[in-house]
Amino acid sequence: TLSGADREGALSEALGTWAASEPSAAAAYVDQLPQQERSPYLLDVVRNWSQQAPADAAAWLGNQPEGEGRAGAMGHLMWNWTTADPEAAANWLGEQPAGPSYDSGVTGLAKAATHAYDDPSPAVNWASTIENQDLRESMTQHTLGVWRRQNEEAARSWAAENGVDLPSAQPRGK
């Protein structure tokens, strides 16, 4: 019976709670909404589902229409999946079409891989595939900066081979 922002806020909160215990049921509910109304609720479902069963969340999210909601949810999905199973996450993401959702997914994957693993070189390579130029440059600099703190020679070599400026050296934690 609610409308506007009241309806959206209440539905978002309810779906987030529902997705924590029954994510596929919450996803099925979202699928019943008109396509133009789904976008704000994708993240509510994926946020919890991707922590429990990221491959299932990915299969569902991959069938949603491209848009702001899908792109936002994709970053969360890939962060959670990469920390749990980086190979499966990377394989699935590599099969997705280019676009805002792909870029957001790569961002989530690159951030997770950069901070969760000893070798951030795959994260730098992924970041360099982002289509959006500003986001690609930002993520490439971020991942290269982390890599530089871990292995300056390797990061410097990658930057030179790829014609990318190496970010300024910063102390750990920055």
PyMOL commands that set and color helices and strands:
alter all, ss='L'
color gray80, all
select helices_A, chain A and resi 4-21+23-32+35-52+54-61+68-84+86-94+100-116+121-127+133-150+152-161
alter helices_A, ss='H'
color red, helices_A
deselect
rebuild
show_as cartoon
